[in-house]
Amino acid sequence: MALERTFSIIKPDATKRNLTGAIVKKFEDAGLRVVASKRIHLTKAQAGEFYAVHKERPFYDELCEFMASAPIVAQVLEGEDAIAKNREVMGATNPADAAPGTIRAEFAESVGENSVHGSDAPETAKTEIAYFFSGLELVG
């Protein structure tokens, strides 16, 4: 397995409930290391740009509203097979389907307010990391 980086967001539903530390602990306990992190409040336009891949989907406007509703924590996680490990720790998108002990099983409020986002492939991770972080901010 190769050391890689992935992108993660702790979403507004989780930051509003002060779950940032508990979520980061789950990543760290799984062997992932935070190499960049920032708490920001996206505008609806910024959320729309980030989620542009979903622009034609029926949930797009609701997603952008939600992501702009409160601060998020954008992070870069590093570790062995980080993309797959992050997705495993997050759990299934629908919290009802998420394995016990995963972030979404424990903290998600619904399919839409599911506490975290994570990159699904190396190319996506690279694009998503670059959207939020400059190379100088990656300090692993």
Protein Blocks (a to p, Z undefined) as FASTA:
>chain_A
ZZddddddddfklmmnopmmmmmmmmmmnopacfbdcdddddfklmmmmmmmmmmpmklm
mmmmmmmmpccdddddddehklmmmmmmnopfblmlpcghiaklmmogbfklnopacdfb
fklmmmmmmmmpcfklmcZZ
